[in-house]
Amino acid sequence: MRTREKIVLAAASVFEERGFARASISEILARAGVTKGALYFHFPSKEALAQGVMAAQGDALELPGGTAGLQNLIDLTLYLAGALQRDPLFRAGVRLAVEQAAFGMRDTTPYQLWIEAFGVQLVAAKERGEMWPHVEPERIARLLVGAYSGIQLLSKFYTDRADLPERVAEMWRCLLPGIAVPGMVAHLRIDEPLAALSSVPEGGLRPAPVPAGGEPVS
C-alpha cells in the first residue's frame, strides 16, 4: 500500500471516530505508521487531509451494475446504506462533507457527484417510460441526495445507522408514487435483502461505470 493511501485510510478512521475538530495529527500518524514529514509531503495541513478523505470516499465502492432505471437506482441507494454501515472511508467522507463548514470549507463536489450519478439513472428511467412525463430527473436527483443525506444523519444519531436500509426503503415508499407511472411501483424491489449488493470489497476499487440507457418498459 502506498504512503498516501495509508495516510488517507488512517485519517479516515480517526475523522470518522472523532470528527474534524477532535481528530489529531499525532493519532493519524500513529495509525498510518508514517513520519510527520511524509504526511506533510502529501497533505500540507489538516484541512487538506480532510479534503483528501472527502475526495476518496468512493474509492472502496463497487457500485451495482445492471440496466439503468428506477430499480438500479433503488439498488444503488440500498447498497450505499450498507456501505455506510461498514466502510470507514465512506463514512468518514460523508461525515466530513456534513461538518466541513466547521473547518472553513464549502466543497459541493461530494454532493454533486451523487446528484449526477442518481441523475443518470433517472434520465434512463424516464427514457424507459418508468416515470411520469412531467418529472424532471435533475430536480428529483437533487431531492434524493438531500433526503438521503438527512436520512443517514438521523439514522446515525438514533441507531448508529443500524436501521438505515429500512429508512431508505421508507423514503422510496413515500417517493415512488409521485414519480413512477401507475403499475410500475408494484414491480420494483424495495424491501428484499440485497445480499449481492451488500458487501463492500476491501482495497481501492473505483465506482463501476453506470449504463446510460435501457429498453422501453412495455
Secondary structure, DSSP 8 states (H G I E B T S, - for coil): --HHHHHHHHHHHHHHHHHHHH--HHHHHHHHT--HHHHHHH-SSHHHHHHHHHHTTTTT-----S-SSHHHHHHHHHHHHHHHHH-HHHHHHHHHHHHGGGGT----HHHHHHHHHHHHHHHHHHHTT-B-TT--HHHHHHHHHHHHHHHHHHHHHHHTTTTHHHHHHHHHHHHHHHHB-TTTGGG---SS--GGGS---SS---------------
